[in-house]
Amino acid sequence: MTTTLEPTNNTAGMGEIESFTVTMQVRRYQPEFHEEAYWDTWTIEMYGTDRVLDALHKIKWEIDGTLTFRRSCAHGICGSDAMRINGVNRLACKVLLKDLDLSKPITVEPIKGLPVEKDMIVDMEPFFQSYREIMPFLIADESREPTRERLQSAEARAAFDDTTKCILCAACTSSCPVFWTDGQYFGPAAIVNAHRFIFDDRDEGGDMRLEVLNDKEGVWRCRTTFNCTEACPRGIQVTKAIAEVKQAILARNI
């Protein structure tokens, strides 16, 4: 199905912001109407400050209200709008349309490896199940209740600072070929969040987390393809973090 929205030429208040026509090709899945996924195409007028999320909003609000996707903050913090844009996992709110090749349709699909419920909406429960299993919280000795905050040096913080940036968007995990083919693999995001506590010197649950990840579906399933690192919208060195967890397991077993 192809729909064209004619330019309005209403640029009042837009100043000198450039406008252009963009073709959006979106993979749809609406199980209440169609058993199989299909592609919808819209040609719309957008502006140089617009992002892919803005284009999806325009389609949903002005052309087809059935288009379904997740979004919340629209500023790259909530992690809600991870999707495949031109075949690459990105946050729709962070991708400027003008940075893409506008001579070709911009393709938008749901992230891979998780069950699609409707259009861009995937079932995130398998992702969050792995996240819960690595115990993503500080574990401390309750018999030694502190009388003040647990102090930490800047050097100690630096050991895991990178992995505190995770926003649980699933872009890394759903870019992993192992995760696509093996639904039991913990996935990069779970390992990154385990790393955040394993290397925190205030935490006392590191051995438990290493035991969980020292499994055939844990860190040893990683094939070091770097897809996860390239997909992370926060710039986390995901593959490096996985390697450090592997090293911690080996050091613990020596």
Residue pairs with C-beta under 8 A, 6 or more apart in sequence:
1 38
1 40
1 41
2 40
2 41
2 42
2 43
3 40
3 41
3 42
3 43
3 63
3 64
4 42
4 43
5 42
5 43
5 44
5 45
5 58
5 62
5 63
7 19
7 21
7 45
8 45
11 17
11 19
14 47
17 47
17 48
17 49
18 47
18 48
18 98
19 45
19 46
19 47
19 48
20 45
20 46
20 47
20 48
20 97
20 98
20 102
21 43
21 44
21 45
21 46
21 102
22 43
22 44
22 45
22 46
22 55
22 97
22 102
22 106
23 41
23 42
23 43
23 104
23 105
23 106
24 41
24 42
24 43
24 44
24 55
24 56
24 59
24 105
24 106
24 108
25 39
25 40
25 41
25 105
25 106
25 107
25 108
26 39
26 40
26 41
26 42
26 56
26 59
26 67
26 107
26 108
26 109
26 119
27 37
27 38
27 39
27 107
27 108
27 109
27 110
27 119
28 34
28 37
28 38
28 39
28 40
28 67
28 119
29 37
29 38
29 110
29 116
29 117
29 118
29 119
30 66
30 118
30 119
31 117
31 118
37 116
40 64
40 67
41 105
42 59
42 63
42 64
44 55
44 58
44 59
44 63
46 54
46 55
46 58
46 97
48 96
48 97
48 98
49 96
50 96
50 97
51 92
51 93
51 94
51 95
51 96
51 97
52 85
52 90
52 92
52 93
52 95
52 97
52 106
52 108
53 71
53 74
53 81
53 92
53 93
54 97
55 97
55 106
56 67
56 69
56 71
56 92
56 108
59 67
60 67
60 69
67 119
68 118
68 119
68 120
68 121
69 81
69 83
69 92
69 119
69 120
69 121
70 80
70 81
70 120
70 121
71 78
71 80
71 81
71 92
71 93
72 78
72 80
72 81
73 80
73 93
74 81
74 93
75 93
76 91
76 93
76 94
76 167
76 233
77 167
78 167
79 91
79 167
79 168
79 169
79 170
79 171
79 233
80 169
81 91
81 92
81 93
81 120
82 89
82 90
82 91
82 92
82 111
82 169
82 170
82 171
82 174
82 233
83 89
83 90
83 92
83 108
83 109
83 110
83 111
83 120
84 90
84 107
84 108
84 109
84 110
84 111
84 112
85 92
85 95
85 100
85 106
85 107
85 108
86 100
86 101
86 106
86 107
87 107
87 109
88 231
89 111
89 171
89 172
89 174
89 175
89 231
90 171
90 231
90 233
91 169
91 171
91 233
92 108
94 233
97 106
100 106
108 120
109 120
110 116
110 119
110 120
110 121
110 122
111 122
111 170
111 171
111 174
111 175
112 174
112 175
112 180
113 173
113 174
113 176
113 179
113 180
113 183
114 122
114 123
114 124
114 126
114 127
114 170
114 174
115 122
115 123
115 126
116 122
116 123
117 123
122 174
124 170
126 183
127 168
127 170
127 173
127 174
127 187
127 189
128 168
130 173
130 186
130 187
130 189
130 190
131 168
131 189
131 190
131 193
133 186
133 190
133 212
134 186
134 190
134 191
134 193
134 194
134 209
134 212
134 213
135 194
135 197
135 205
135 208
135 209
135 212
136 193
136 194
136 196
136 197
137 197
138 197
138 200
138 202
138 203
139 197
139 203
139 204
139 205
139 208
140 146
140 150
140 202
140 203
140 204
141 204
150 202
152 200
152 201
152 202
156 200
156 201
159 199
159 200
159 201
160 195
160 196
160 197
160 198
160 199
160 200
162 236
162 237
162 240
162 241
163 192
163 193
163 195
163 196
163 199
163 236
163 241
164 196
165 234
165 235
165 236
166 189
166 192
166 193
166 196
166 234
166 236
167 233
167 234
168 189
168 193
169 233
170 189
171 231
171 232
171 233
172 187
172 188
172 189
172 192
172 227
172 228
172 229
172 231
172 232
172 236
172 238
173 179
173 187
173 188
173 189
173 190
173 228
174 180
174 231
175 227
175 228
175 230
175 231
176 185
176 187
176 188
176 225
176 227
176 228
177 223
177 225
177 227
178 185
178 221
178 222
178 223
179 185
179 187
179 188
182 217
182 221
184 217
185 217
185 221
186 213
186 215
186 217
186 218
186 219
186 221
188 222
188 228
188 238
188 239
188 242
191 213
191 218
191 219
191 222
191 241
191 242
191 245
192 236
192 238
192 241
192 242
194 209
194 212
194 213
194 245
195 241
195 242
195 244
195 245
197 203
197 205
197 206
197 209
198 206
198 209
198 210
198 245
198 248
199 206
199 244
199 248
206 248
207 252
210 245
210 248
210 249
210 252
212 218
213 219
213 245
213 249
214 220
214 249
214 253
219 242
219 245
219 246
219 249
220 246
222 239
222 242
222 246
224 239
224 242
224 243
226 239
228 238
228 239
228 242
229 236
229 237
229 238
229 239
229 240
232 238
